[in-house]
Amino acid sequence: MTAVRDRVAAADTLARQQARVDRLVARAVAGGGWSARLSAGERARLVALGHFPAYASELAWTPCEVAGHLRDSALVFTERIYRLRTEPQPLLADFVPDEPARVAGYRAVPPVQLAEQLRAAQAALYDSVAGLDPADLSRAGVHEIDGPLTLADLLDFLPAHQRDHADQLAALLDR
């Protein structure tokens, strides 16, 4: 029973954070905040939160770059969920979020189009999480850098990852 509640709670929390991201990205697109940058003080505040201590370079991103990252992350994690559900012990490739060519590519996509791509990728990610069976949560693979990884590990990570970037977007837009 706990696994079902955890899966449902993870899906609900993910949906809430995704909706928050969607509202903030829409605000950035509509309000011209697409290229805003964090102040040094906001960077210092956010670097201590969530996953940012390990990925502080992400705090240099604009709302455009955060939206692109979340689009790509949603695609990567949707694929990982699928592979963990369907393959025995899959080897999962690393995802380098701050690769310069990747980040530059985000800036090449028109804002409305990137926001639409993000929305579609986020919906697919949510559907993947919501569709998990409790028995799937122990399914495991191996991340090429981080080692063993289960679906339960992804469910722990995903809502917090969305929250961290929603907090980043809010800080970028509330200047």
Disulfide bonds with the S-S distance in Angstrom:
none
